[in-house]
């Protein structure tokens, strides 16, 4: 799958981010698809004032609702106390 073909510069995407200091903490974060400043022929993910080369290592969602559903499937629903996370 070529992620550079799936997205266009200027699109807003959503992803699940884990806290690197506390692996049991995760949330849905908004990010932007932009032209890679190091390689204008490729796209990059702009998140937290940093550019990341766009790759299939990122689980990106086109809508916040899709990301929230994936979050609930992976980690459970905090509102109901139901949890699926085991480590």
C-alpha positions, 0 to 999 in steps of 0.5 A, spaced: 500 500 500 502 506 497 500 511 503 502 517 498 497 515 493 491 515 499 492 522 501 493 529 499 497 535 502 492 539 506 488 533 508 486 533 516 487 526 519 486 522 526 491 517 529 491 514 536 497 516 539 500 513 545 504 517 551 511 514 550 512 515 558 506 511 560 504 506 555 497 505 558 495 512 556 493 513 549 488 518 545 486 520 538 490 526 535 489 530 529 494 531 524 495 534 517 498 531 511 503 536 508 508 536 503 515 533 506 520 539 506 526 534 506 523 531 499 517 535 496 515 528 492 513 525 498 508 527 503 509 527 511 505 527 517 505 534 521 504 533 528 506 536 534 510 541 530 514 535 527 514 532 520 514 525 520 515 521 513 508 518 511 508 511 512 504 505 513 506 504 520 501 510 522 494 508 523 491 514 520 483 515 519 480 520 515 475 522 520 475 523 528 469 518 528 473 512 525 479 513 530 475 513 536 471 507 534 478 504 533 480 507 539 474 503 543 476 497 539 483 497 542 483 500 549 475 500 551 470 505 552 473 510 558 466 512 559 463 505 561 469 503 564 469 497 559 477 496 557 480 491 552 487 493 554 491 488 557 498 491 557 
